[in-house]
Amino acid sequence: MPRTDGPFAQPRLATMPQVALAAAVTALLCTGTLITAATPVAEREDSSGSPAVDWREAEAGILENHVQLTFPDRFIKAGEAYFSRDNERIIFQAIEKPDDPDAEPDDFYAMFVADVIRDRSGSITGLDGIRRISPDGSANTCGWFDPDDPDVVIFGSTVHPPEDQDPPGYRRGTRRYQWMFPPEMNIYRVHLDDADGSPQSLVHLAGRDSAYAAECAMSADGRHMVFCSLESGRGDLFVMDMEDESITQIIEAEGYDGGPFFSPDGKRLCYRSDRAGNNLLQLYVAELEFDEDGSIVGVEREFQLTDNEHVNWAPYWHPDGRHLAYATSEVSHRQYEVFLIDADPGNLEDSSGPTRYGTNKRRITHSTGFDGLPVFDWDGEVMMWTSQRGEGGSSQIWVADFVLDLDAPKQPVRPGSQSR
């Protein structure tokens, strides 16, 4: 991840070795701030002649009743979707297919919201009322619903076209990937009744024009917002107390720390970091420190959950607060998959007592191509993620019933799921 010298130096374009990012950047949206339509999709394993995976059979007992929510007839790519607190809407970012077949698609992701369609049994069957809420030409990332009001959303946006219009991507004649962190990227709030896609509809919430700020999420009680800022010249984590809008830096380390999310009880954060300086990402959990008024003032303890030769990123809490889903290159740098890992502090309801950070790793997805950016609905009954398993292999949004028994004894790893 990018680093610069000086307290306020801003990385405009940064490079990383292809081996660590060949598939991670496919949809490293909020959790890694990739915001371009030019990103290449991860190469499909079956492109070399290997047979495609029967993913429905391989995921039986883990994910069932799979449904594709976005499609390439409207979106060149779509991903990183999150549920509203009532599970009736999602917010996501995507590149729309131009109406004119001769027109070029937008360079950057736009932000969209949509209503969830359900059948009589309550199962999700599709989306309705998809609409764009971000201004034309702007770069956007990391949407989130206000937990107290499903009609209010926050997201990172440049509002206007970013000054640097050279889209990130692999540079011809090189084996390096180049991306951007626009300093114009700040965090904004908008009420959906006012969300007409105009710059005037967005209300500034955090960040300033001289430093990228995005990757935002709110605690379940609506008290705090966590986000990543490059104000120091690297990715550090900050928390805003929504009651008085005070901002406190809580993670300051070498490298890039980003993609943070609050635990369901609001007492911990999960995030990923490349602080080892080896172009690999590892997962972390921080137990937060509060003052007598309930405001977050720092970190009491930090735990590293992964420490390996793989890219591990996009961690997201299961609503039980004892498990994290995440994406990893453990299967292959050309085939990212979703895994589950224990993140139990030992003092929650249904906890067995001991702390279980980084234990009991289990594989969730089993398809060729990319699977990542996993999230759960607020009941933990549905997993939604970005996948290339659909026809054509573009990155699109999928959901499935999450039926894995989280308290069942660990099962042997299935053939073919070991690292290679």
C-alpha positions in Angstrom: 0.0 0.0 0.0 1.2 3.6 -0.6 3.3 5.5 1.8 4.7 9.0 1.6 7.1 11.1 3.6 5.9 14.1 5.5 2.9 14.6 7.7 0.5 15.7 5.0 2.0 14.3 1.8 -0.7 12.9 -0.5 -0.2 9.8 -2.7 -1.9 10.5 -6.0 -1.0 7.3 -7.8 0.7 4.3 -6.1 1.9 1.0 -7.4 2.1 -2.5 -6.0 3.5 -5.8 -7.3 0.9 -7.7 -9.4 1.3 -10.9 -7.4 -0.4 -9.5 -4.3 -3.2 -7.7 -6.2 -3.9 -9.7 -9.3 -7.4 -10.5 -8.0 -7.7 -8.5 -4.8 -8.1 -5.2 -6.8 -11.0 -6.7 -8.8 -13.4 -5.4 -6.2 -11.3 -3.8 -3.5 -13.9 -1.1 -3.2 -14.5 0.3 0.3 -12.1 -2.1 1.9 -9.3 -1.0 -0.3 -10.7 2.1 -2.1 -10.4 1.0 -5.7 -12.8 3.2 -7.6 -12.4 2.7 -11.3 -14.2 0.9 -14.0 -10.9 0.1 -15.7 -10.1 -2.6 -13.1 -9.5 -5.9 -14.7 -11.6 -8.8 -13.4 -9.8 -11.7 -11.9 -8.8 -14.3 -14.4 -11.0 -17.3 -14.2 -9.4 -20.6 -13.4 -11.3 -22.4 -16.1 -9.7 -20.2 -18.8 -6.8 -22.6 -18.9 -9.1 -25.6 -19.6 -9.8 -26.7 -16.0 -13.5 -27.7 -15.4 -15.8 -25.2 -13.8 -16.7 -25.8 -10.2 -20.2 -27.0 -9.3 -20.5 -24.3 -6.7 -24.0 -25.1 -5.7 -23.0 -28.6 -4.7 -19.7 -27.5 -3.1 -21.5 -24.8 -1.0 -24.4 -27.1 0.1 -24.8 -26.8 3.9 -23.1 -23.4 3.9 -24.8 -21.2 1.3 -28.1 -22.2 -0.3 -30.8 -20.6 -2.5 -28.3 -18.5 -4.4 -29.7 -15.4 -6.2 -27.9 -13.0 -8.5 -29.1 -9.4 -7.8 -27.3 -7.3 -10.4 -26.6 -8.3 -14.0 -24.3 -7.2 -16.9 -27.3 -6.1 -19.0 -27.3 -2.9 -16.8 -24.0 -2.9 -14.9 -20.6 -3.5 -16.4 -19.7 -4.4 -12.8 -21.3 -4.0 -9.4 -20.2 -4.8 -5.9 -19.7 -4.0 -2.2 -23.3 -3.9 -1.1 -24.7 -3.4 2.4 -28.1 -3.9 4.0 -30.2 -1.2 5.7 -31.0 -1.9 9.3 -34.5 -3.2 8.4 -32.9 -5.4 5.7 -35.3 -3.9 3.1 -32.8 -1.9 1.1 -29.2 -2.2 -0.1 -26.6 0.4 -1.1 -23.9 -0.5 -3.6 -21.5 0.9 -6.1 -21.4 0.1 -9.8 -20.5 1.1 -13.3 -23.6 1.4 -15.5 -23.7 0.1 -19.1 -24.1 3.2 -21.4 -27.5 3.4 -23.2 -25.5 4.3 -26.4 -23.5 1.2 -27.5 -20.9 3.5 -29.0 -20.4 5.5 -25.7 -17.6 4.9 -23.3 -18.6 3.8 -19.8 -17.8 6.0 -16.8 -14.3 5.7 -15.4 -15.4 5.7 -11.7 -18.0 3.9 -9.6 -21.3 5.6 -8.9 -23.4 4.9 -5.8 -26.8 3.2 -6.0 -29.6 2.2 -3.7 -32.3 -0.4 -4.3 -35.3 -2.0 -2.6 -35.1 -5.7 -1.8 -37.8 -8.0 -3.4 -38.9 -11.0 -1.3 -41.3 -13.9 -2.0 -44.0 -15.0 0.3 -41.6 -16.9 2.4 -39.4 -13.9 3.0 -36.6 -15.0 0.8 -34.8 -12.4 -1.4 -35.5 -12.8 -5.1 -34.2 -9.6 -6.6 -34.0 -5.8 -6.5 -36.5 -3.1 -7.4 -36.3 0.7 -7.8 -32.6 0.8 -8.4 -31.5 4.4 -8.6 -28.3 6.4 -8.7 -27.7 8.9 -5.9 -24.2 10.2 -6.7 -23.4 13.1 -9.0 -22.4 12.6 -12.6 -18.7 12.2 -13.2 -17.8 11.8 -9.5 -15.9 8.9 -7.9 -17.7 7.1 -5.1 -17.1 4.4 -2.6 -18.2 2.8 0.7 -21.9 3.3 1.1 -23.6 2.8 4.4 -27.1 3.2 5.9 -27.7 5.2 9.0 -28.9 2.6 11.5 -31.4 4.9 13.0 -33.0 6.0 9.7 -33.0 3.8 6.6 -33.7 6.9 4.5 -30.3 8.4 5.3 -27.1 7.1 3.8 -23.4 8.0 4.0 -20.7 7.4 1.4 -17.3 8.6 0.1 -17.5 10.9 -2.9 -15.5 13.4 -4.8 -18.8 15.1 -5.6 -17.3 16.5 -8.8 -15.0 14.7 -11.3 -11.6 14.1 -9.6 -8.8 16.3 -10.8 -6.7 13.3 -11.8 -8.6 11.7 -14.6 -6.1 8.9 -15.4 -8.0 5.8 -14.3 -6.2 3.2 -12.3 -5.3 -0.1 -13.8 -2.5 -2.3 -15.1 -0.1 -0.3 -17.2 0.8 -1.6 -20.6 4.2 -3.1 -20.7 4.5 -3.5 -16.9 3.5 -6.0 -14.3 2.4 -3.3 -11.8 -1.0 -2.1 -10.8 -1.6 1.6 -10.4 -4.4 3.1 -8.4 -5.5 6.5 -7.0 -6.6 8.0 -3.7 -8.3 11.3 -4.8 -7.7 14.0 -2.2 -11.1 15.3 -3.1 -12.7 12.1 -1.7 -14.7 13.0 1.5 -17.6 11.5 3.4 -21.1 12.8 2.7 -24.6 12.3 4.0 -27.8 12.4 2.0 -31.5 11.8 2.8 -32.9 9.6 0.1 -35.9 11.9 -0.4 -33.4 14.5 -1.5 -31.0 12.2 -3.3 -31.4 13.5 -6.9 -27.8 12.9 -7.9 -26.9 16.6 -7.7 -23.9 17.9 -5.7 -26.2 20.2 -3.8 -28.0 17.1 -2.3 -24.9 15.9 -0.5 -24.1 17.2 3.0 -20.4 17.1 4.0 -19.7 15.0 7.0 -16.0 14.3 7.4 -12.7 14.9 5.5 -11.2 17.8 3.7 -10.2 18.5 0.1 -6.5 18.1 0.8 -6.8 14.5 2.1 -8.7 11.4 1.0 -11.3 10.3 3.6 -13.6 7.3 3.0 -14.2 3.7 4.0 -16.9 4.7 6.5 -19.3 2.7 8.6 -21.5 3.4 11.6 -21.9 1.6 14.9 -25.3 -0.2 15.3 -26.5 2.4 17.9 -25.7 5.3 15.5 -23.3 7.0 18.0 -20.0 6.6 16.2 -18.7 6.6 12.6 -15.4 5.0 11.8 -13.4 5.9 8.6 -10.0 5.9 7.0 -8.1 9.1 6.2 -4.8 9.8 4.4 -4.2 13.0 6.2 -1.0 11.7 7.7 0.1 10.4 4.3 -0.9 6.8 5.1 -4.1 5.1 5.9 -5.1 5.6 9.6 -8.4 5.0 11.3 -10.5 7.7 12.9 -13.8 7.7 14.8 -16.4 10.6 14.8 -18.7 10.9 17.7 -22.0 11.8 16.0 -23.3 13.6 19.1 -20.8 16.4 19.0 -18.9 15.6 15.7 -15.6 15.3 17.5 -13.0 13.2 15.7 -10.5 10.9 17.4 -7.6 9.0 15.8 -7.6 5.5 17.1 -5.3 3.5 14.8 -1.9 5.0 13.8 0.6 2.5 12.4 3.0 2.0 9.5 1.3 1.0 6.3 -2.3 1.3 5.3 -5.1 0.4 7.8 -8.5 0.4 6.3 -11.8 -1.3 5.7 -13.1 -0.9 9.3 -16.4 -2.1 10.7 -17.8 -2.0 14.2 -18.7 -5.2 16.0 -22.5 -5.7 16.5 -22.2 -4.4 20.1 -20.0 -1.4 19.0 -17.1 -2.3 21.4 -14.6 -3.6 18.8 -13.4 -2.9 15.2 -12.3 -5.3 12.5 -10.0 -4.0 9.7 -7.1 -5.0 7.5 -3.6 -3.7 7.4 -0.4 -4.0 5.3 1.8 -2.7 8.2 4.2 -5.5 7.7 5.4 -3.8 4.6 5.4 -6.9 2.4 2.5 -6.0 0.1 0.2 -8.5 1.9 -2.9 -7.7 3.9 -3.7 -9.2 7.3 -6.8 -9.0 9.5 -6.9 -7.2 12.9 -9.5 -6.7 15.7 -9.2 -3.8 18.1 -11.1 -3.7 21.5 -12.1 0.0 22.0 -11.7 2.3 24.9 -14.6 4.5 26.0 -14.8 7.5 28.4 -17.4 8.0 31.1 -19.8 9.6 28.5 -19.6 6.6 26.2 -17.4 8.3 23.5 -14.6 6.2 21.9 -11.2 7.6 23.0 -8.8 4.9 21.8 -7.9 1.2 21.7 -7.4 -1.0 24.7 -6.0 -4.0 22.9 -5.3 -5.1 19.4 -5.3 -8.6 18.0 -3.8 -9.9 14.7 -6.0 -12.7 13.4 -4.0 -13.7 10.3 -0.3 -13.8 9.7 0.5 -15.6 6.5 1.7 -15.2 2.9 -1.7 -14.4 1.6 -3.8 -11.3 0.9 -6.5 -11.3 3.6 -9.0 -8.4 3.5 -12.7 -7.3 3.5 -13.4 -8.6 7.0 -17.1 -8.3 8.1 -18.8 -9.3 11.3 -21.4 -11.9 11.6 -24.2 -10.5 13.8 -23.3 -13.0 16.6 -20.1 -10.9 17.1 -18.1 -14.1 17.3 -17.1 -14.7 13.7 -15.7 -12.7 10.7 -16.2 -13.4 7.0 -13.4 -12.2 4.8 -11.8 -12.6 1.3 -8.4 -14.2 0.9 -6.0 -15.4 -1.8 -5.3 -18.6 0.2 -6.8 -20.7 -2.6 -5.1 -18.8 -5.4 -4.2 -15.2 -6.3 -6.3 -15.9 -9.3 -9.3 -17.2 -7.4 -10.2 -15.3 -4.3 -12.7 -17.0 -2.0 -14.7 -16.1 1.2 -13.5 -17.7 4.4 -14.9 -17.6 8.0 -12.7 -17.2 11.1 -13.4 -17.0 14.8 -13.2 -13.6 16.5 -14.7 -14.4 19.8 -13.6 -12.3 22.8 -15.0 -15.0 25.1 -17.4 -12.8 27.1 -20.4 -12.7 24.7 -23.6 -14.6 25.0 -23.0 -18.2 23.7 -19.2 -17.7 24.1 -17.5 -20.7 25.5 -15.2 -18.6 27.7 -11.7 -18.4 26.1 -10.7 -15.8 23.6 -10.8 -17.3 20.1 -9.2 -14.7 17.7 -7.9 -16.2 14.5 -9.0 -19.8 15.1 -11.3 -22.3 13.3 -10.9 -21.1 9.8 -13.5 -22.4 7.4 -14.0 -21.9 3.7 -17.4 -20.5 2.6 -17.4 -20.0 -1.2 -16.3 -22.5 -3.8 -16.5 -21.1 -7.3 -14.1 -20.2 -10.1 -13.2 -16.6 -10.5 -13.5 -14.0 -7.8 -15.6 -14.2 -4.6 -15.2 -11.5 -2.0 -16.6 -8.5 0.0 -18.9 -10.6 2.1 -21.5 -9.1 4.3 -24.5 -10.4 6.3 -28.0 -9.1 6.8 -28.7 -7.8 10.3 -30.2 -11.2 11.3 -27.3 -13.3 10.1 -29.6 -15.3 7.9 -28.3 -14.1 4.5 -24.8 -13.5 3.1 -24.4 -11.0 0.3 -21.1 -10.7 -1.7 -19.4 -9.8 -4.9 -18.9 -12.7 -7.3 -17.8 -13.5 -10.9 -19.7 -16.8 -10.9 -22.4 -15.5 -13.2 -22.7 -15.7 -17.0 -19.9 -13.7 -18.6 -17.7 -13.6 -15.5 -18.2 -9.9 -14.6 -18.3 -8.9 -10.9 -21.9 -8.7 -9.8 -23.8 -8.9 -6.5 -25.1 -12.2 -5.1 -27.1 -13.3 -2.1 -27.7 -16.7 -0.5 -29.2 -18.1 2.7 -26.3 -18.6 5.2 -27.1 -22.0 6.7 -23.8 -23.0 8.2 -24.0 -24.1 11.8 -21.5 -21.9 13.4 -21.3 -23.9 16.6 -20.8 -27.3 14.9 -17.4 -29.0 15.2 -14.9 -28.0 12.6 -15.2 -30.2 9.5 -12.3 -31.5 7.5 -11.3 -29.2 4.6 -12.8 -30.3 1.3 -10.5 -31.5 -1.4 -9.2 -28.7 -3.5 -9.7 -26.0 -0.9 -6.1 -26.2 0.5 -3.7 -23.4 -0.3 -1.6 -23.8 -3.4 
